Amino acid sequence: MENKIDALKKDGIYFIAAFLAVTVIFKIVFYNEPILSILRLVASIYWLFVIPGTLISYLIFEELVFVERFVIGILMGAVLVAIPAYYLGLLGVDIRYSIFILPAAYMIISLGFMFFFKKK
């Protein structure tokens, strides 16, 4: 398989296309809402679930096409963000902070592993 960073660059176009497709679908479903609300909703879903889960799936699963990686990444992102956010809430950390900290931490850790353990 090619380098994980090269695969991530190749799938970047698909990420943008999927973002636009989800935005169009949400605009059709929520036709009375302004487009900026729809964009904010889709961007928050991407921030919380799609991007962290998909980046972690690059580390775990070697041979997946984009659609498989996208679906598995959403599920992994939901699990990896929601469960720790719940337990951080039990420890007293407000949800306003954990929704920014957890996805960013997963993204930084995933990209760090991709750059550090790059195949030659």
C-alpha positions in Angstrom: 0.0 0.0 0.0 1.1 3.5 -0.6 2.1 5.8 2.2 -0.7 6.8 4.6 0.0 10.5 4.0 -0.3 10.0 0.2 -3.5 8.1 0.7 -4.8 11.0 2.8 -3.9 13.5 0.2 -5.6 11.4 -2.5 -8.8 11.1 -0.4 -8.9 14.8 0.3 -10.9 15.5 -2.9 -13.4 12.8 -1.8 -13.7 14.5 1.6 -14.6 17.8 0.0 -17.0 16.1 -2.3 -18.7 14.2 0.5 -18.9 17.5 2.5 -20.7 19.2 -0.3 -23.0 16.2 -0.9 -23.9 16.1 2.8 -24.5 19.8 2.7 -26.9 19.5 -0.3 -28.7 16.6 1.3 -29.1 18.5 4.6 -30.3 21.6 2.6 -33.0 19.4 0.9 -34.1 17.9 4.2 -34.1 21.2 6.1 -35.3 23.4 3.3 -36.5 26.2 5.6 -33.1 26.7 7.3 -30.6 29.2 6.0 -27.5 27.8 4.2 -25.1 29.1 6.9 -26.9 27.0 9.6 -26.7 24.0 7.4 -23.0 24.6 6.8 -22.4 25.0 10.5 -24.2 21.8 11.2 -22.3 19.8 8.6 -19.0 21.3 9.7 -19.7 20.4 13.3 -20.6 16.8 12.4 -17.3 16.6 10.4 -15.3 18.1 13.2 -16.8 15.8 15.9 -17.1 12.5 14.1 -15.8 12.3 10.5 -12.4 13.7 10.6 -11.1 12.2 13.8 -12.5 8.8 13.0 -11.3 8.7 9.5 -7.8 9.8 10.5 -7.6 7.0 13.1 -8.9 4.5 10.5 -5.9 5.3 8.4 -3.8 4.0 11.2 -5.8 0.8 11.9 -7.1 -0.3 8.5 -4.5 -0.5 5.7 -6.6 -1.6 2.6 -9.9 0.3 2.5 -11.4 2.3 -0.2 -12.7 5.8 0.6 -16.4 4.9 1.1 -15.5 2.1 3.6 -13.1 4.3 5.4 -15.6 7.1 5.6 -18.4 5.0 7.1 -16.1 3.2 9.5 -14.5 6.6 10.4 -17.9 8.1 11.3 -18.7 5.2 13.6 -15.2 5.2 15.2 -15.3 9.0 15.6 -18.7 8.8 17.3 -17.5 6.2 19.7 -14.1 7.8 20.3 -15.5 11.2 21.0 -18.8 10.5 22.8 -17.6 8.0 25.4 -14.6 10.0 26.6 -16.8 13.2 26.6 -19.3 11.4 28.8 -16.6 10.4 31.3 -15.0 13.8 31.2 -18.4 15.2 32.0 -18.6 12.9 35.0 -15.2 14.2 36.1 -16.5 17.8 35.9 -15.1 18.9 32.5 -17.8 20.9 30.8 -19.0 19.6 27.4 -18.2 23.0 25.9 -14.5 22.2 26.3 -14.5 18.5 25.5 -16.1 18.9 22.0 -13.1 21.0 21.0 -10.4 19.2 22.9 -11.1 15.6 22.1 -11.4 15.8 18.2 -8.4 18.0 18.0 -6.4 15.6 20.2 -7.4 12.6 18.1 -6.4 14.5 14.9 -3.1 15.6 16.3 -2.3 12.1 17.6 -3.3 10.5 14.3 -1.3 12.9 12.1 1.6 12.6 14.5 1.7 8.8 14.2 1.3 9.1 10.4 4.3 11.4 10.1 6.4 9.6 12.7 5.9 6.1 11.5 6.1 7.0 7.8 7.0 4.0 5.6 10.1 4.5 3.5 
